Amino acid sequence: MTALDDSGRRARRQVPGQVPAIGDLLRMLERARLDSADTADVEYADDGRPLRITLDWDKDAIDDEALYVISAYEPADN
C-alpha cells in the first residue's frame, strides 16, 4: 500500500504492521454496508478483484471517510 499524502505516510509509519489486506478491506466494506454507512462503494476490475473502495460512515462527520485504491496487484502463489 502506498500513502499518497502526508497524512497517509504518517499513518503508515505509525502502524506499519496494520496495512489492510484486500480481504480486510472487503470485510470493512461489508461492515459499512451492514451498518448503513452513507457511502460503501467498490469498483471491480474485469477479473473480479477490487480496484477502489470508498467508505464514509456519516456524511456529517469530519474525518471518517476512507478511500483505498488497489494498484500493482499481483496474486499470491498458493
C-alpha positions as CSV (number, residue, x, y, z in Angstrom):
1,M,0.0,0.0,0.0
2,T,1.3,3.4,-1.0
3,A,0.4,6.5,1.0
4,L,-0.4,9.4,-1.3
5,D,-0.2,12.3,1.1
6,D,1.5,13.4,4.3
7,S,-1.4,12.2,6.4
8,G,-1.3,8.7,4.8
9,R,2.5,8.5,5.1
10,R,2.4,9.4,8.8
11,A,-0.3,6.8,9.4
12,R,1.7,4.2,7.6
13,R,4.8,5.0,9.7
14,Q,2.8,4.8,13.0
15,V,1.2,1.5,12.3
16,P,3.2,-0.3,9.6
17,G,2.0,-3.7,10.5
18,Q,-1.6,-2.7,10.2
19,V,-1.8,-2.1,6.5
20,P,-5.0,-3.8,5.5
21,A,-5.1,-6.7,3.0
22,I,-7.7,-6.9,0.3
23,G,-9.7,-9.3,2.4
24,D,-9.6,-6.9,5.3
25,L,-10.9,-4.1,3.0
26,L,-13.7,-6.2,1.7
27,R,-14.8,-7.0,5.3
28,M,-14.7,-3.3,6.2
29,L,-16.9,-2.6,3.1
30,E,-19.4,-5.3,4.2
31,R,-19.4,-4.0,7.7
32,A,-20.0,-0.4,6.5
33,R,-22.9,-1.7,4.4
34,L,-24.4,-3.6,7.3
35,D,-24.0,-0.5,9.5
36,S,-25.9,1.6,6.8
37,A,-22.9,3.8,6.1
38,D,-23.6,6.8,3.9
39,T,-21.1,5.5,1.3
40,A,-19.8,2.0,0.9
41,D,-18.8,1.6,-2.7
42,V,-16.5,-0.7,-4.6
43,E,-15.2,-0.7,-8.2
44,Y,-14.1,-4.0,-9.6
45,A,-11.6,-5.0,-12.4
46,D,-12.7,-7.3,-15.1
47,D,-11.1,-10.2,-13.3
48,G,-13.2,-9.6,-10.2
49,R,-10.6,-8.0,-7.9
50,P,-11.5,-4.7,-6.2
51,L,-9.8,-1.6,-7.6
52,R,-11.2,1.1,-5.4
53,I,-13.1,1.1,-2.2
54,T,-14.8,4.2,-0.9
55,L,-16.2,4.4,2.7
56,D,-18.0,7.2,4.6
57,W,-19.8,6.2,7.7
58,D,-21.5,9.5,8.4
59,K,-21.8,12.3,5.8
60,D,-22.0,14.9,8.5
61,A,-18.9,13.7,10.4
62,I,-15.4,15.0,9.7
63,D,-12.5,12.7,9.0
64,D,-14.4,9.4,8.9
65,E,-14.0,8.9,5.1
66,A,-11.7,6.4,3.6
67,L,-10.6,5.7,0.1
68,Y,-8.5,2.7,-0.9
69,V,-7.0,2.4,-4.4
70,I,-5.6,-1.0,-5.1
71,S,-2.9,-1.0,-7.8
72,A,0.1,-3.0,-8.8
73,Y,-1.8,-6.1,-7.7
74,E,-0.1,-9.5,-8.1
75,P,-1.9,-12.6,-7.0
76,A,-0.2,-14.6,-4.2
77,D,1.3,-18.0,-5.0
78,N,-0.8,-20.8,-3.4
